[in-house]
């Protein structure tokens, strides 16, 4: 779960009786976390709003890559798609556009709300 104004992402342990206490997974510095998705290797991709970049975190919560999206961008969400699921699509709300990054890794599919 993204706690946007606290600049962090939380994870909740799943227990037999429900969810456990949240734990901090990573922090977006700079920027504020918004939409997110995962690749098949377990990396988390975060649209880091005012940081004007997508921040990529490994399974230990370390920032391992940054995908710059241009001066003045306001990123709000991201997802994988395209041929083989290897394109990362990122929404830039301020400039009313969708950016695409061709990556060497496929993303996990998103599941519709049920």
C-alpha positions in Angstrom: 0.0 0.0 0.0 1.3 3.4 -0.9 1.3 6.1 1.8 1.7 8.9 -0.6 2.3 11.9 1.7 4.6 9.8 4.0 6.7 8.9 1.0 6.6 5.1 1.7 5.2 1.8 0.7 3.9 -0.6 3.3 3.5 -4.4 3.2 1.1 -6.4 5.3 1.9 -10.0 6.4 -0.9 -12.3 5.5 -1.9 -14.5 8.5 -4.6 -17.2 8.9 -6.8 -14.7 10.8 -6.3 -11.8 8.5 -3.6 -9.1 7.9 -0.8 -8.5 10.3 0.7 -5.2 11.3 2.1 -3.1 8.3 5.8 -2.8 7.8 7.7 -0.3 5.7 8.9 -1.8 2.5 10.6 1.2 0.8 10.7 5.0 0.6 10.5 7.3 -2.4 13.0 10.1 -1.9 12.5 12.3 -3.8 8.9 12.1 -4.8 5.7 10.6 -3.5 4.6 7.0 -4.4 1.4 6.6 -6.3 0.5 3.8 -8.8 2.6 0.7 -8.9 3.2 -2.6 -10.6 5.6 -5.6 -10.5 7.8 -7.4 -13.0 8.2 -11.2 -13.1 11.5 -11.0 -11.2 9.7 -9.4 -8.2 10.8 -5.8 -8.7 8.3 -3.0 -7.8 7.9 -0.1 -10.2 6.5 3.1 -8.5 5.2 6.2 -10.2 7.0 8.8 -8.0 4.8 11.8 -8.8 6.8 15.0 -8.4 10.2 13.2 -8.7 9.4 13.0 -12.4 10.6 9.4 -12.5 9.6 5.8 -12.0 11.6 4.3 -9.2 12.3 0.6 -9.3 12.8 -1.4 -6.0 14.2 -5.0 -5.6 12.5 -7.5 -3.3 14.5 -6.2 -0.3 13.1 -2.6 -0.8 16.3 -1.1 -2.3 16.0 1.4 -5.1 17.9 -0.3 -8.0 16.9 1.9 -11.0 15.2 5.2 -11.9 13.4 5.8 -15.2 13.3 9.6 -15.8 10.1 10.8 -17.4 11.0 14.4 -18.3 10.9 17.8 -16.6 7.5 18.9 -15.5 6.0 15.4 -15.5 3.5 14.3 -12.8 3.4 10.5 -12.8 0.4 8.8 -11.4 0.4 5.2 -12.5 2.2 2.5 -14.4 1.5 -1.0 -15.8 3.1 -3.5 -18.1 1.7 -4.5 -21.5 2.6 -4.7 -25.2 4.3 -7.6 -26.9 5.4 -10.1 -24.3 4.4 -7.8 -21.6 7.8 -6.0 -21.8 6.6 -2.4 -22.2 6.1 -0.3 -19.1 3.4 2.3 -19.6 3.4 5.3 -17.4 0.7 8.0 -17.1 1.8 11.6 -16.9 -1.2 13.5 -15.6 0.3 17.0 -15.9 1.2 16.7 -19.6 -1.8 14.4 -20.5 0.3 11.7 -22.0 1.3 8.1 -21.6 5.0 7.2 -21.8 6.3 3.8 -22.8 9.6 2.1 -21.8 10.7 -1.0 -23.6 12.3 -3.2 -20.9 14.3 -6.5 -20.9 11.8 -8.0 -18.4 8.1 -8.8 -18.5 5.6 -7.5 -16.0 3.2 -9.4 -14.0 -0.4 -9.2 -15.3 -2.9 -7.0 -13.6 -6.1 -8.6 -12.5 -9.5 -6.9 -12.9 -11.5 -5.9 -9.8 -14.0 -8.6 -8.9 
